[in-house]
Amino acid sequence: RYLTEGGPISETAAYHITSRATRVWLVREIFNRPGDGKHSLSDDYFVLRDAWLYSDAKLESEIRNDIFERLSKIAAEEGKTLADAAKPYFMTFKKDWRVEFDGKRDISFELPLDYSDSSLTGLVPT
């Protein structure tokens, strides 16, 4: 679990109808303290990026892994690959996932415009 620190770092794209509604937040991880049931915050800060993905889009970590896989086949220096040399310039992902509701993939971005369809009850925000 993470706690946002202030407002979004970036949300410009969130207001464009043709965008993926991306927002970026500064967050800290929340830990349960054993024994007293209270919480504490990590000293480290992280960045949380929230965006609507197209149904066939890869996660950012999948794209990064594809790049590293290709670069790992190219030698850069003795005992190193281009992937090793490139890693410091890429983001490290703590978590990367698709949103689910009630254990099912969130399909609200893919829904038809006919919200009167009764089979969508419980899936369409009202």
Protein Blocks (a to p, Z undefined) as FASTA:
>chain_A
ZZdehjafblklmmpmkbgoiacdddddddddehjlpacddfbdcddddddddfkbccfk
lmmmmmmmmmmmpcfbghiafklmmmmmpccdfbdcdddeehiacfklmpcfblmbmklg
okacZZ
